[in-house]
Amino acid sequence: MTRHLLGVVARALRETPADVHVHFHQGSHGQPAACHDPRCGRPHLDAC
């Protein structure tokens, strides 16, 4: 049962809807802030 539950959770975490588009911007105090707008024109935060 535990194995089955772990499999279900793992599959749910791997699957993401096609319309989900999350990127990050520089937020307050230098912290990253998530942005869910796929049409956003602001520069994205570079993670490297």
C-alpha positions in Angstrom: 0.0 0.0 0.0 2.8 2.4 0.9 4.5 1.7 -2.4 1.3 2.4 -4.4 0.8 5.7 -2.5 4.4 6.7 -3.2 3.9 5.9 -6.9 0.8 8.0 -7.1 2.5 11.0 -5.4 5.5 10.7 -7.7 3.4 10.6 -10.8 1.4 13.6 -9.6 4.6 15.6 -9.0 6.0 14.8 -12.5 2.8 15.7 -14.3 2.3 19.4 -14.9 -0.5 20.9 -17.0 0.7 22.3 -20.3 -0.7 25.7 -19.6 1.3 26.2 -16.4 4.1 28.7 -17.0 5.9 29.8 -13.9 9.0 32.1 -14.0 10.6 34.3 -11.4 11.4 38.0 -11.0 13.5 39.9 -8.6 11.1 40.5 -5.7 11.4 42.7 -2.6 14.6 42.6 -0.6 16.3 40.6 -3.5 14.2 37.5 -3.0 12.8 35.7 -6.1 9.1 36.2 -6.7 7.1 33.7 -8.7 5.1 35.0 -11.7 2.4 32.8 -13.3 1.5 35.1 -16.2 2.7 33.5 -19.5 2.4 36.8 -21.3 4.5 38.7 -18.8 7.0 41.0 -20.5 9.2 41.7 -17.5 12.7 40.3 -17.5 13.0 36.9 -15.9 15.4 36.2 -13.1 18.5 34.3 -14.2 19.1 31.3 -11.9 22.7 30.9 -12.9 
